Amino acid sequence: MSKQPGLVSTNFHKSLDGTRILNYTQWKKKEDWKNAIRNKEVLNHPKNPIKHAKIHVQDYEAVYTFNKNEHE
């Protein structure tokens, strides 16, 4: 996934009970994300959690980002 065009960042958060994972990924454009999830190389990668998970996709638009380093 890290080599996909348009990827800005990705974060994985594990629930404290260990039963869920939240993948929060930022893309430059929605089309970049759509292209990545259609890519057979990405989908067939042995460490791809999508193959083993119940997926719920929700799109959001970033409206504000705070970066502490920019405010010091």
Predicted model as a PDB file, atoms N, CA, C, CB and O in Angstrom, pLDDT in the B-factor column:
MODEL        1                                                                  
ATOM      1  N   MET A   1       0.823  -1.192   0.000  1.00 71.00           N  
ATOM      2  CA  MET A   1       0.000   0.000   0.000  1.00 71.00           C  
ATOM      3  C   MET A   1       0.868   1.258   0.000  1.00 71.00           C  
ATOM      4  CB  MET A   1      -0.937  -0.003   1.207  1.00 71.00           C  
ATOM      5  O   MET A   1       0.497   2.271  -0.593  1.00 71.00           O  
ATOM      6  N   SER A   2       2.015   1.194   0.660  1.00 75.00           N  
ATOM      7  CA  SER A   2       2.844   2.394   0.819  1.00 75.00           C  
ATOM      8  C   SER A   2       3.335   2.975  -0.498  1.00 75.00           C  
ATOM      9  CB  SER A   2       4.023   2.080   1.683  1.00 75.00           C  
ATOM     10  O   SER A   2       3.717   4.145  -0.545  1.00 75.00           O  
ATOM     11  N   LYS A   3       3.334   2.186  -1.568  1.00 81.00           N  
ATOM     12  CA  LYS A   3       3.815   2.667  -2.860  1.00 81.00           C  
ATOM     13  C   LYS A   3       2.700   3.153  -3.777  1.00 81.00           C  
ATOM     14  CB  LYS A   3       4.582   1.579  -3.548  1.00 81.00           C  
ATOM     15  O   LYS A   3       2.948   3.493  -4.934  1.00 81.00           O  
ATOM     16  N   GLN A   4       1.485   3.188  -3.270  1.00 84.00           N  
ATOM     17  CA  GLN A   4       0.348   3.589  -4.091  1.00 84.00           C  
ATOM     18  C   GLN A   4       0.326   5.104  -4.275  1.00 84.00           C  
ATOM     19  CB  GLN A   4      -0.967   3.110  -3.461  1.00 84.00           C  
ATOM     20  O   GLN A   4       0.498   5.846  -3.308  1.00 84.00           O  
ATOM     21  N   PRO A   5       0.116   5.570  -5.514  1.00 91.00           N  
ATOM     22  CA  PRO A   5       0.052   7.008  -5.764  1.00 91.00           C  
ATOM     23  C   PRO A   5      -1.059   7.665  -4.953  1.00 91.00           C  
ATOM     24  CB  PRO A   5      -0.159   7.277  -7.250  1.00 91.00           C  
ATOM     25  O   PRO A   5      -2.168   7.139  -4.858  1.00 91.00           O  
ATOM     26  N   GLY A   6      -0.754   8.797  -4.383  1.00 92.00           N  
ATOM     27  CA  GLY A   6      -1.740   9.580  -3.646  1.00 92.00           C  
ATOM     28  C   GLY A   6      -1.858   9.269  -2.174  1.00 92.00           C  
ATOM     29  O   GLY A   6      -2.593   9.961  -1.468  1.00 92.00           O  
ATOM     30  N   LEU A   7      -1.161   8.248  -1.674  1.00 90.00           N  
ATOM     31  CA  LEU A   7      -1.238   7.931  -0.244  1.00 90.00           C  
ATOM     32  C   LEU A   7      -0.539   9.013   0.558  1.00 90.00           C  
ATOM     33  CB  LEU A   7      -0.610   6.547   0.054  1.00 90.00           C  
ATOM     34  O   LEU A   7       0.607   9.360   0.274  1.00 90.00           O  
ATOM     35  N   VAL A   8      -1.222   9.544   1.555  1.00 91.00           N  
ATOM     36  CA  VAL A   8      -0.644  10.552   2.440  1.00 91.00           C  
ATOM     37  C   VAL A   8      -0.153   9.895   3.717  1.00 91.00           C  
ATOM     38  CB  VAL A   8      -1.671  11.657   2.762  1.00 91.00           C  
ATOM     39  O   VAL A   8       1.004  10.073   4.099  1.00 91.00           O  
ATOM     40  N   SER A   9      -1.018   9.134   4.385  1.00 89.00           N  
ATOM     41  CA  SER A   9      -0.640   8.455   5.620  1.00 89.00           C  
ATOM     42  C   SER A   9      -1.649   7.360   5.923  1.00 89.00           C  
ATOM     43  CB  SER A   9      -0.547   9.455   6.798  1.00 89.00           C  
ATOM     44  O   SER A   9      -2.768   7.365   5.410  1.00 89.00           O  
ATOM     45  N   THR A  10      -1.237   6.428   6.762  1.00 85.00           N  
ATOM     46  CA  THR A  10      -2.160   5.398   7.240  1.00 85.00           C  
ATOM     47  C   THR A  10      -1.819   5.079   8.683  1.00 85.00           C  
ATOM     48  CB  THR A  10      -2.092   4.113   6.355  1.00 85.00           C  
ATOM     49  O   THR A  10      -0.649   5.065   9.066  1.00 85.00           O  
ATOM     50  N   ASN A  11      -2.834   4.826   9.472  1.00 86.00           N  
ATOM     51  CA  ASN A  11      -2.673   4.521  10.893  1.00 86.00           C  
ATOM     52  C   ASN A  11      -3.565   3.340  11.242  1.00 86.00           C  
ATOM     53  CB  ASN A  11      -3.017   5.757  11.780  1.00 86.00           C  
ATOM     54  O   ASN A  11      -4.710   3.264  10.797  1.00 86.00           O  
ATOM     55  N   PHE A  12      -3.039   2.427  12.035  1.00 84.00           N  
ATOM     56  CA  PHE A  12      -3.825   1.300  12.522  1.00 84.00           C  
ATOM     57  C   PHE A  12      -3.973   1.449  14.031  1.00 84.00           C  
ATOM     58  CB  PHE A  12      -3.159  -0.069  12.149  1.00 84.00           C  
ATOM     59  O   PHE A  12      -2.989   1.661  14.740  1.00 84.00           O  
ATOM     60  N   HIS A  13      -5.196   1.339  14.515  1.00 86.00           N  
ATOM     61  CA  HIS A  13      -5.483   1.408  15.947  1.00 86.00           C  
ATOM     62  C   HIS A  13      -6.144   0.098  16.346  1.00 86.00           C  
ATOM     63  CB  HIS A  13      -6.399   2.639  16.299  1.00 86.00           C  
ATOM     64  O   HIS A  13      -7.128  -0.317  15.733  1.00 86.00           O  
ATOM     65  N   LYS A  14      -5.608  -0.555  17.370  1.00 86.00           N  
ATOM     66  CA  LYS A  14      -6.173  -1.811  17.867  1.00 86.00           C  
ATOM     67  C   LYS A  14      -7.032  -1.503  19.091  1.00 86.00           C  
ATOM     68  CB  LYS A  14      -5.045  -2.846  18.217  1.00 86.00           C  
ATOM     69  O   LYS A  14      -6.612  -0.758  19.977  1.00 86.00           O  
ATOM     70  N   SER A  15      -8.230  -2.074  19.139  1.00 88.00           N  
ATOM     71  CA  SER A  15      -9.077  -1.870  20.312  1.00 88.00           C  
ATOM     72  C   SER A  15      -8.396  -2.475  21.536  1.00 88.00           C  
ATOM     73  CB  SER A  15     -10.487  -2.496  20.099  1.00 88.00           C  
ATOM     74  O   SER A  15      -7.619  -3.422  21.417  1.00 88.00           O  
ATOM     75  N   LEU A  16      -8.689  -1.931  22.699  1.00 92.00           N  
ATOM     76  CA  LEU A  16      -8.044  -2.399  23.926  1.00 92.00           C  
ATOM     77  C   LEU A  16      -8.376  -3.849  24.236  1.00 92.00           C  
ATOM     78  CB  LEU A  16      -8.449  -1.527  25.091  1.00 92.00           C  
ATOM     79  O   LEU A  16      -7.594  -4.535  24.892  1.00 92.00           O  
ATOM     80  N   ASP A  17      -9.529  -4.325  23.772  1.00 89.00           N  
ATOM     81  CA  ASP A  17      -9.858  -5.735  24.003  1.00 89.00           C  
ATOM     82  C   ASP A  17      -9.291  -6.643  22.911  1.00 89.00           C  
ATOM     83  CB  ASP A  17     -11.371  -5.911  24.083  1.00 89.00           C  
ATOM     84  O   ASP A  17      -9.456  -7.861  22.978  1.00 89.00           O  
ATOM     85  N   GLY A  18      -8.626  -6.068  21.912  1.00 84.00           N  
ATOM     86  CA  GLY A  18      -7.966  -6.831  20.877  1.00 84.00           C  
ATOM     87  C   GLY A  18      -8.875  -7.448  19.828  1.00 84.00           C  
ATOM     88  O   GLY A  18      -8.438  -8.317  19.073  1.00 84.00           O  
ATOM     89  N   THR A  19     -10.131  -7.019  19.764  1.00 83.00           N  
ATOM     90  CA  THR A  19     -11.080  -7.642  18.838  1.00 83.00           C  
ATOM     91  C   THR A  19     -11.312  -6.843  17.560  1.00 83.00           C  
ATOM     92  CB  THR A  19     -12.389  -7.847  19.528  1.00 83.00           C  
ATOM     93  O   THR A  19     -11.920  -7.354  16.619  1.00 83.00           O  
ATOM     94  N   ARG A  20     -10.841  -5.608  17.510  1.00 82.00           N  
ATOM     95  CA  ARG A  20     -11.096  -4.760  16.341  1.00 82.00           C  
ATOM     96  C   ARG A  20      -9.855  -3.962  15.974  1.00 82.00           C  
ATOM     97  CB  ARG A  20     -12.275  -3.811  16.608  1.00 82.00           C  
ATOM     98  O   ARG A  20      -8.996  -3.676  16.809  1.00 82.00           O  
ATOM     99  N   ILE A  21      -9.792  -3.613  14.696  1.00 80.00           N  
ATOM    100  CA  ILE A  21      -8.732  -2.726  14.211  1.00 80.00           C  
ATOM    101  C   ILE A  21      -9.385  -1.618  13.402  1.00 80.00           C  
ATOM    102  CB  ILE A  21      -7.672  -3.506  13.351  1.00 80.00           C  
ATOM    103  O   ILE A  21     -10.249  -1.871  12.563  1.00 80.00           O  
ATOM    104  N   LEU A  22      -8.968  -0.404  13.660  1.00 83.00           N  
ATOM    105  CA  LEU A  22      -9.411   0.742  12.880  1.00 83.00           C  
ATOM    106  C   LEU A  22      -8.240   1.160  12.001  1.00 83.00           C  
ATOM    107  CB  LEU A  22      -9.897   1.926  13.803  1.00 83.00           C  
ATOM    108  O   LEU A  22      -7.149   1.436  12.501  1.00 83.00           O  
ATOM    109  N   ASN A  23      -8.463   1.207  10.698  1.00 81.00           N  
ATOM    110  CA  ASN A  23      -7.454   1.672   9.758  1.00 81.00           C  
ATOM    111  C   ASN A  23      -7.885   3.040   9.288  1.00 81.00           C  
ATOM    112  CB  ASN A  23      -7.269   0.685   8.558  1.00 81.00           C  
ATOM    113  O   ASN A  23      -8.904   3.177   8.612  1.00 81.00           O  
ATOM    114  N   TYR A  24      -7.117   4.052   9.640  1.00 84.00           N  
ATOM    115  CA  TYR A  24      -7.408   5.426   9.253  1.00 84.00           C  
ATOM    116  C   TYR A  24      -6.363   5.820   8.220  1.00 84.00           C  
ATOM    117  CB  TYR A  24      -7.400   6.404  10.494  1.00 84.00           C  
ATOM    118  O   TYR A  24      -5.183   5.952   8.546  1.00 84.00           O  
ATOM    119  N   THR A  25      -6.788   6.007   6.988  1.00 85.00           N  
ATOM    120  CA  THR A  25      -5.869   6.294   5.900  1.00 85.00           C  
ATOM    121  C   THR A  25      -6.268   7.586   5.204  1.00 85.00           C  
ATOM    122  CB  THR A  25      -5.835   5.132   4.899  1.00 85.00           C  
ATOM    123  O   THR A  25      -7.451   7.829   4.964  1.00 85.00           O  
ATOM    124  N   GLN A  26      -5.287   8.408   4.882  1.00 89.00           N  
ATOM    125  CA  GLN A  26      -5.534   9.663   4.175  1.00 89.00           C  
ATOM    126  C   GLN A  26      -4.971   9.555   2.758  1.00 89.00           C  
ATOM    127  CB  GLN A  26      -4.896  10.871   4.935  1.00 89.00           C  
ATOM    128  O   GLN A  26      -3.871   9.048   2.542  1.00 89.00           O  
ATOM    129  N   TRP A  27      -5.751  10.042   1.809  1.00 90.00           N  
ATOM    130  CA  TRP A  27      -5.367  10.048   0.400  1.00 90.00           C  
ATOM    131  C   TRP A  27      -5.476  11.452  -0.142  1.00 90.00           C  
ATOM    132  CB  TRP A  27      -6.241   9.082  -0.420  1.00 90.00           C  
ATOM    133  O   TRP A  27      -6.278  12.249   0.345  1.00 90.00           O  
ATOM    134  N   LYS A  28      -4.675  11.766  -1.150  1.00 92.00           N  
ATOM    135  CA  LYS A  28      -4.753  13.090  -1.782  1.00 92.00           C  
ATOM    136  C   LYS A  28      -6.106  13.280  -2.457  1.00 92.00           C  
ATOM    137  CB  LYS A  28      -3.616  13.271  -2.810  1.00 92.00           C  
ATOM    138  O   LYS A  28      -6.722  14.341  -2.354  1.00 92.00           O  
ATOM    139  N   LYS A  29      -6.567  12.217  -3.164  1.00 91.00           N  
ATOM    140  CA  LYS A  29      -7.860  12.284  -3.846  1.00 91.00           C  
ATOM    141  C   LYS A  29      -8.610  10.971  -3.626  1.00 91.00           C  
ATOM    142  CB  LYS A  29      -7.675  12.569  -5.370  1.00 91.00           C  
ATOM    143  O   LYS A  29      -7.992   9.921  -3.451  1.00 91.00           O  
ATOM    144  N   LYS A  30      -9.911  11.032  -3.636  1.00 89.00           N  
ATOM    145  CA  LYS A  30     -10.721   9.820  -3.481  1.00 89.00           C  
ATOM    146  C   LYS A  30     -10.400   8.813  -4.580  1.00 89.00           C  
ATOM    147  CB  LYS A  30     -12.222  10.166  -3.498  1.00 89.00           C  
ATOM    148  O   LYS A  30     -10.405   7.607  -4.336  1.00 89.00           O  
ATOM    149  N   GLU A  31     -10.125   9.295  -5.778  1.00 92.00           N  
ATOM    150  CA  GLU A  31      -9.803   8.405  -6.898  1.00 92.00           C  
ATOM    151  C   GLU A  31      -8.525   7.609  -6.629  1.00 92.00           C  
ATOM    152  CB  GLU A  31      -9.653   9.214  -8.192  1.00 92.00           C  
ATOM    153  O   GLU A  31      -8.413   6.463  -7.062  1.00 92.00           O  
ATOM    154  N   ASP A  32      -7.557   8.206  -5.915  1.00 91.00           N  
ATOM    155  CA  ASP A  32      -6.329   7.485  -5.561  1.00 91.00           C  
ATOM    156  C   ASP A  32      -6.655   6.272  -4.694  1.00 91.00           C  
ATOM    157  CB  ASP A  32      -5.341   8.418  -4.825  1.00 91.00           C  
ATOM    158  O   ASP A  32      -6.111   5.187  -4.900  1.00 91.00           O  
ATOM    159  N   TRP A  33      -7.545   6.465  -3.726  1.00 85.00           N  
ATOM    160  CA  TRP A  33      -7.964   5.373  -2.846  1.00 85.00           C  
ATOM    161  C   TRP A  33      -8.687   4.284  -3.649  1.00 85.00           C  
ATOM    162  CB  TRP A  33      -8.880   5.907  -1.719  1.00 85.00           C  
ATOM    163  O   TRP A  33      -8.420   3.095  -3.473  1.00 85.00           O  
ATOM    164  N   LYS A  34      -9.592   4.697  -4.519  1.00 86.00           N  
ATOM    165  CA  LYS A  34     -10.331   3.729  -5.324  1.00 86.00           C  
ATOM    166  C   LYS A  34      -9.380   2.894  -6.188  1.00 86.00           C  
ATOM    167  CB  LYS A  34     -11.360   4.449  -6.210  1.00 86.00           C  
ATOM    168  O   LYS A  34      -9.559   1.684  -6.322  1.00 86.00           O  
ATOM    169  N   ASN A  35      -8.382   3.539  -6.763  1.00 87.00           N  
ATOM    170  CA  ASN A  35      -7.415   2.815  -7.586  1.00 87.00           C  
ATOM    171  C   ASN A  35      -6.598   1.829  -6.741  1.00 87.00           C  
ATOM    172  CB  ASN A  35      -6.477   3.804  -8.299  1.00 87.00           C  
ATOM    173  O   ASN A  35      -6.299   0.725  -7.197  1.00 87.00           O  
ATOM    174  N   ALA A  36      -6.246   2.212  -5.546  1.00 83.00           N  
ATOM    175  CA  ALA A  36      -5.445   1.339  -4.677  1.00 83.00           C  
ATOM    176  C   ALA A  36      -6.219   0.082  -4.293  1.00 83.00           C  
ATOM    177  CB  ALA A  36      -5.013   2.095  -3.410  1.00 83.00           C  
ATOM    178  O   ALA A  36      -5.656  -1.012  -4.303  1.00 83.00           O  
ATOM    179  N   ILE A  37      -7.495   0.220  -3.958  1.00 79.00           N  
ATOM    180  CA  ILE A  37      -8.242  -0.960  -3.525  1.00 79.00           C  
ATOM    181  C   ILE A  37      -8.651  -1.853  -4.693  1.00 79.00           C  
ATOM    182  CB  ILE A  37      -9.473  -0.536  -2.755  1.00 79.00           C  
ATOM    183  O   ILE A  37      -9.133  -2.966  -4.480  1.00 79.00           O  
ATOM    184  N   ARG A  38      -8.465  -1.378  -5.920  1.00 81.00           N  
ATOM    185  CA  ARG A  38      -8.702  -2.199  -7.108  1.00 81.00           C  
ATOM    186  C   ARG A  38      -7.426  -2.899  -7.579  1.00 81.00           C  
ATOM    187  CB  ARG A  38      -9.267  -1.340  -8.236  1.00 81.00           C  
ATOM    188  O   ARG A  38      -7.481  -3.783  -8.433  1.00 81.00           O  
ATOM    189  N   ASN A  39      -6.295  -2.510  -7.032  1.00 79.00           N  
ATOM    190  CA  ASN A  39      -4.999  -3.019  -7.461  1.00 79.00           C  
ATOM    191  C   ASN A  39      -4.810  -4.457  -6.969  1.00 79.00           C  
ATOM    192  CB  ASN A  39      -3.859  -2.113  -6.941  1.00 79.00           C  
ATOM    193  O   ASN A  39      -4.791  -4.693  -5.761  1.00 79.00           O  
ATOM    194  N   LYS A  40      -4.671  -5.407  -7.875  1.00 74.00           N  
ATOM    195  CA  LYS A  40      -4.537  -6.821  -7.506  1.00 74.00           C  
ATOM    196  C   LYS A  40      -3.285  -7.086  -6.677  1.00 74.00           C  
ATOM    197  CB  LYS A  40      -4.512  -7.685  -8.755  1.00 74.00           C  
ATOM    198  O   LYS A  40      -3.290  -7.970  -5.821  1.00 74.00           O  
ATOM    199  N   GLU A  41      -2.217  -6.337  -6.918  1.00 75.00           N  
ATOM    200  CA  GLU A  41      -0.987  -6.506  -6.131  1.00 75.00           C  
ATOM    201  C   GLU A  41      -1.243  -6.152  -4.665  1.00 75.00           C  
ATOM    202  CB  GLU A  41       0.156  -5.626  -6.706  1.00 75.00           C  
ATOM    203  O   GLU A  41      -0.752  -6.836  -3.766  1.00 75.00           O  
ATOM    204  N   VAL A  42      -2.000  -5.100  -4.428  1.00 68.00           N  
ATOM    205  CA  VAL A  42      -2.338  -4.691  -3.061  1.00 68.00           C  
ATOM    206  C   VAL A  42      -3.283  -5.718  -2.434  1.00 68.00           C  
ATOM    207  CB  VAL A  42      -2.987  -3.276  -3.050  1.00 68.00           C  
ATOM    208  O   VAL A  42      -3.060  -6.162  -1.308  1.00 68.00           O  
ATOM    209  N   LEU A  43      -4.324  -6.089  -3.154  1.00 67.00           N  
ATOM    210  CA  LEU A  43      -5.325  -7.009  -2.610  1.00 67.00           C  
ATOM    211  C   LEU A  43      -4.761  -8.388  -2.315  1.00 67.00           C  
ATOM    212  CB  LEU A  43      -6.478  -7.137  -3.566  1.00 67.00           C  
ATOM    213  O   LEU A  43      -5.207  -9.041  -1.372  1.00 67.00           O  
ATOM    214  N   ASN A  44      -3.797  -8.846  -3.094  1.00 68.00           N  
ATOM    215  CA  ASN A  44      -3.250 -10.184  -2.920  1.00 68.00           C  
ATOM    216  C   ASN A  44      -2.010 -10.241  -2.034  1.00 68.00           C  
ATOM    217  CB  ASN A  44      -2.926 -10.758  -4.249  1.00 68.00           C  
ATOM    218  O   ASN A  44      -1.436 -11.313  -1.840  1.00 68.00           O  
ATOM    219  N   HIS A  45      -1.598  -9.109  -1.502  1.00 66.00           N  
ATOM    220  CA  HIS A  45      -0.419  -9.095  -0.626  1.00 66.00           C  
ATOM    221  C   HIS A  45      -0.698  -9.951   0.607  1.00 66.00           C  
ATOM    222  CB  HIS A  45      -0.045  -7.634  -0.210  1.00 66.00           C  
ATOM    223  O   HIS A  45      -1.764  -9.823   1.210  1.00 66.00           O  
ATOM    224  N   PRO A  46       0.245 -10.831   0.999  1.00 63.00           N  
ATOM    225  CA  PRO A  46      -0.014 -11.754   2.116  1.00 63.00           C  
ATOM    226  C   PRO A  46      -0.309 -11.077   3.456  1.00 63.00           C  
ATOM    227  CB  PRO A  46       1.160 -12.655   2.286  1.00 63.00           C  
ATOM    228  O   PRO A  46      -0.953 -11.679   4.316  1.00 63.00           O  
ATOM    229  N   LYS A  47       0.141  -9.860   3.646  1.00 64.00           N  
ATOM    230  CA  LYS A  47      -0.109  -9.163   4.920  1.00 64.00           C  
ATOM    231  C   LYS A  47      -1.300  -8.213   4.848  1.00 64.00           C  
ATOM    232  CB  LYS A  47       1.129  -8.385   5.337  1.00 64.00           C  
ATOM    233  O   LYS A  47      -1.517  -7.419   5.764  1.00 64.00           O  
ATOM    234  N   ASN A  48      -2.061  -8.288   3.781  1.00 62.00           N  
ATOM    235  CA  ASN A  48      -3.213  -7.410   3.619  1.00 62.00           C  
ATOM    236  C   ASN A  48      -4.331  -7.830   4.574  1.00 62.00           C  
ATOM    237  CB  ASN A  48      -3.712  -7.431   2.155  1.00 62.00           C  
ATOM    238  O   ASN A  48      -4.891  -8.915   4.416  1.00 62.00           O  
ATOM    239  N   PRO A  49      -4.669  -6.990   5.566  1.00 60.00           N  
ATOM    240  CA  PRO A  49      -5.715  -7.366   6.523  1.00 60.00           C  
ATOM    241  C   PRO A  49      -7.113  -7.413   5.916  1.00 60.00           C  
ATOM    242  CB  PRO A  49      -5.713  -6.404   7.672  1.00 60.00           C  
ATOM    243  O   PRO A  49      -8.021  -7.987   6.517  1.00 60.00           O  
ATOM    244  N   ILE A  50      -7.300  -6.833   4.758  1.00 60.00           N  
ATOM    245  CA  ILE A  50      -8.620  -6.821   4.127  1.00 60.00           C  
ATOM    246  C   ILE A  50      -9.107  -8.247   3.856  1.00 60.00           C  
ATOM    247  CB  ILE A  50      -8.580  -6.013   2.815  1.00 60.00           C  
ATOM    248  O   ILE A  50     -10.305  -8.518   3.928  1.00 60.00           O  
ATOM    249  N   LYS A  51      -8.180  -9.157   3.544  1.00 60.00           N  
ATOM    250  CA  LYS A  51      -8.566 -10.536   3.233  1.00 60.00           C  
ATOM    251  C   LYS A  51      -9.144 -11.262   4.444  1.00 60.00           C  
ATOM    252  CB  LYS A  51      -7.369 -11.305   2.702  1.00 60.00           C  
ATOM    253  O   LYS A  51      -9.847 -12.259   4.280  1.00 60.00           O  
ATOM    254  N   HIS A  52      -8.867 -10.792   5.639  1.00 61.00           N  
ATOM    255  CA  HIS A  52      -9.238 -11.515   6.858  1.00 61.00           C  
ATOM    256  C   HIS A  52     -10.210 -10.733   7.737  1.00 61.00           C  
ATOM    257  CB  HIS A  52      -7.997 -11.849   7.654  1.00 61.00           C  
ATOM    258  O   HIS A  52     -10.425 -11.094   8.894  1.00 61.00           O  
ATOM    259  N   ALA A  53     -10.785  -9.689   7.209  1.00 66.00           N  
ATOM    260  CA  ALA A  53     -11.571  -8.808   8.076  1.00 66.00           C  
ATOM    261  C   ALA A  53     -12.971  -8.570   7.535  1.00 66.00           C  
ATOM    262  CB  ALA A  53     -10.863  -7.481   8.250  1.00 66.00           C  
ATOM    263  O   ALA A  53     -13.232  -8.690   6.339  1.00 66.00           O  
ATOM    264  N   LYS A  54     -13.846  -8.235   8.443  1.00 71.00           N  
ATOM    265  CA  LYS A  54     -15.165  -7.725   8.098  1.00 71.00           C  
ATOM    266  C   LYS A  54     -14.970  -6.212   7.938  1.00 71.00           C  
ATOM    267  CB  LYS A  54     -16.277  -8.092   9.208  1.00 71.00           C  
ATOM    268  O   LYS A  54     -14.574  -5.534   8.886  1.00 71.00           O  
ATOM    269  N   ILE A  55     -15.241  -5.699   6.771  1.00 70.00           N  
ATOM    270  CA  ILE A  55     -14.903  -4.319   6.432  1.00 70.00           C  
ATOM    271  C   ILE A  55     -16.146  -3.436   6.475  1.00 70.00           C  
ATOM    272  CB  ILE A  55     -14.248  -4.250   5.041  1.00 70.00           C  
ATOM    273  O   ILE A  55     -17.214  -3.804   5.985  1.00 70.00           O  
ATOM    274  N   HIS A  56     -15.977  -2.276   7.068  1.00 72.00           N  
ATOM    275  CA  HIS A  56     -16.986  -1.217   6.994  1.00 72.00           C  
ATOM    276  C   HIS A  56     -16.254   0.034   6.526  1.00 72.00           C  
ATOM    277  CB  HIS A  56     -17.721  -0.987   8.393  1.00 72.00           C  
ATOM    278  O   HIS A  56     -15.384   0.544   7.232  1.00 72.00           O  
ATOM    279  N   VAL A  57     -16.599   0.528   5.349  1.00 75.00           N  
ATOM    280  CA  VAL A  57     -15.925   1.701   4.782  1.00 75.00           C  
ATOM    281  C   VAL A  57     -16.803   2.919   4.982  1.00 75.00           C  
ATOM    282  CB  VAL A  57     -15.608   1.497   3.274  1.00 75.00           C  
ATOM    283  O   VAL A  57     -18.005   2.894   4.718  1.00 75.00           O  
ATOM    284  N   GLN A  58     -16.184   3.974   5.449  1.00 81.00           N  
ATOM    285  CA  GLN A  58     -16.885   5.245   5.604  1.00 81.00           C  
ATOM    286  C   GLN A  58     -15.957   6.341   5.105  1.00 81.00           C  
ATOM    287  CB  GLN A  58     -17.316   5.493   7.096  1.00 81.00           C  
ATOM    288  O   GLN A  58     -14.828   6.459   5.583  1.00 81.00           O  
ATOM    289  N   ASP A  59     -16.410   7.138   4.159  1.00 83.00           N  
ATOM    290  CA  ASP A  59     -15.604   8.237   3.633  1.00 83.00           C  
ATOM    291  C   ASP A  59     -15.844   9.504   4.442  1.00 83.00           C  
ATOM    292  CB  ASP A  59     -15.922   8.483   2.149  1.00 83.00           C  
ATOM    293  O   ASP A  59     -16.965   9.795   4.856  1.00 83.00           O  
ATOM    294  N   TYR A  60     -14.768  10.247   4.656  1.00 82.00           N  
ATOM    295  CA  TYR A  60     -14.832  11.528   5.340  1.00 82.00           C  
ATOM    296  C   TYR A  60     -14.014  12.543   4.566  1.00 82.00           C  
ATOM    297  CB  TYR A  60     -14.329  11.410   6.796  1.00 82.00           C  
ATOM    298  O   TYR A  60     -13.121  12.180   3.801  1.00 82.00           O  
ATOM    299  N   GLU A  61     -14.317  13.803   4.767  1.00 83.00           N  
ATOM    300  CA  GLU A  61     -13.533  14.889   4.195  1.00 83.00           C  
ATOM    301  C   GLU A  61     -12.822  15.600   5.336  1.00 83.00           C  
ATOM    302  CB  GLU A  61     -14.430  15.880   3.379  1.00 83.00           C  
ATOM    303  O   GLU A  61     -13.455  15.990   6.317  1.00 83.00           O  
ATOM    304  N   ALA A  62     -11.509  15.770   5.212  1.00 81.00           N  
ATOM    305  CA  ALA A  62     -10.762  16.492   6.249  1.00 81.00           C  
ATOM    306  C   ALA A  62     -11.127  17.969   6.175  1.00 81.00           C  
ATOM    307  CB  ALA A  62      -9.217  16.292   6.080  1.00 81.00           C  
ATOM    308  O   ALA A  62     -11.033  18.594   5.119  1.00 81.00           O  
ATOM    309  N   VAL A  63     -11.543  18.513   7.308  1.00 87.00           N  
ATOM    310  CA  VAL A  63     -11.899  19.930   7.356  1.00 87.00           C  
ATOM    311  C   VAL A  63     -10.932  20.732   8.225  1.00 87.00           C  
ATOM    312  CB  VAL A  63     -13.320  20.095   7.879  1.00 87.00           C  
ATOM    313  O   VAL A  63     -10.902  21.960   8.142  1.00 87.00           O  
ATOM    314  N   TYR A  64     -10.144  20.054   9.056  1.00 85.00           N  
ATOM    315  CA  TYR A  64      -9.158  20.745   9.880  1.00 85.00           C  
ATOM    316  C   TYR A  64      -8.125  19.735  10.357  1.00 85.00           C  
ATOM    317  CB  TYR A  64      -9.833  21.461  11.085  1.00 85.00           C  
ATOM    318  O   TYR A  64      -8.470  18.621  10.751  1.00 85.00           O  
ATOM    319  N   THR A  65      -6.871  20.124  10.320  1.00 82.00           N  
ATOM    320  CA  THR A  65      -5.790  19.309  10.849  1.00 82.00           C  
ATOM    321  C   THR A  65      -4.935  20.170  11.758  1.00 82.00           C  
ATOM    322  CB  THR A  65      -4.942  18.689   9.709  1.00 82.00           C  
ATOM    323  O   THR A  65      -4.513  21.257  11.364  1.00 82.00           O  
ATOM    324  N   PHE A  66      -4.674  19.701  12.963  1.00 82.00           N  
ATOM    325  CA  PHE A  66      -3.800  20.396  13.899  1.00 82.00           C  
ATOM    326  C   PHE A  66      -2.486  19.640  13.955  1.00 82.00           C  
ATOM    327  CB  PHE A  66      -4.449  20.513  15.318  1.00 82.00           C  
ATOM    328  O   PHE A  66      -2.466  18.431  14.185  1.00 82.00           O  
ATOM    329  N   ASN A  67      -1.393  20.351  13.746  1.00 79.00           N  
ATOM    330  CA  ASN A  67      -0.057  19.775  13.856  1.00 79.00           C  
ATOM    331  C   ASN A  67       0.696  20.547  14.927  1.00 79.00           C  
ATOM    332  CB  ASN A  67       0.704  19.816  12.486  1.00 79.00           C  
ATOM    333  O   ASN A  67       1.062  21.705  14.729  1.00 79.00           O  
ATOM    334  N   LYS A  68       0.922  19.907  16.047  1.00 78.00           N  
ATOM    335  CA  LYS A  68       1.557  20.556  17.191  1.00 78.00           C  
ATOM    336  C   LYS A  68       2.893  21.191  16.799  1.00 78.00           C  
ATOM    337  CB  LYS A  68       1.766  19.546  18.322  1.00 78.00           C  
ATOM    338  O   LYS A  68       3.200  22.295  17.248  1.00 78.00           O  
ATOM    339  N   ASN A  69       3.688  20.514  15.973  1.00 79.00           N  
ATOM    340  CA  ASN A  69       5.001  21.030  15.598  1.00 79.00           C  
ATOM    341  C   ASN A  69       4.925  22.357  14.871  1.00 79.00           C  
ATOM    342  CB  ASN A  69       5.717  20.032  14.740  1.00 79.00           C  
ATOM    343  O   ASN A  69       5.857  23.158  14.938  1.00 79.00           O  
ATOM    344  N   GLU A  70       3.835  22.595  14.182  1.00 78.00           N  
ATOM    345  CA  GLU A  70       3.664  23.860  13.453  1.00 78.00           C  
ATOM    346  C   GLU A  70       3.257  24.999  14.373  1.00 78.00           C  
ATOM    347  CB  GLU A  70       2.625  23.698  12.354  1.00 78.00           C  
ATOM    348  O   GLU A  70       3.284  26.158  13.960  1.00 78.00           O  
ATOM    349  N   HIS A  71       2.879  24.698  15.613  1.00 72.00           N  
ATOM    350  CA  HIS A  71       2.405  25.727  16.551  1.00 72.00           C  
ATOM    351  C   HIS A  71       3.381  25.978  17.694  1.00 72.00           C  
ATOM    352  CB  HIS A  71       1.059  25.326  17.120  1.00 72.00           C  
ATOM    353  O   HIS A  71       3.033  26.663  18.656  1.00 72.00           O  
ATOM    354  N   GLU A  72       4.580  25.445  17.609  1.00 71.00           N  
ATOM    355  CA  GLU A  72       5.554  25.662  18.688  1.00 71.00           C  
ATOM    356  C   GLU A  72       6.556  26.712  18.299  1.00 71.00           C  
ATOM    357  CB  GLU A  72       6.274  24.367  19.042  1.00 71.00           C  
ATOM    358  O   GLU A  72       7.453  27.029  19.081  1.00 71.00           O  
TER     359      GLU A  72                                                      
ENDMDL                                                                          
END                                                                             
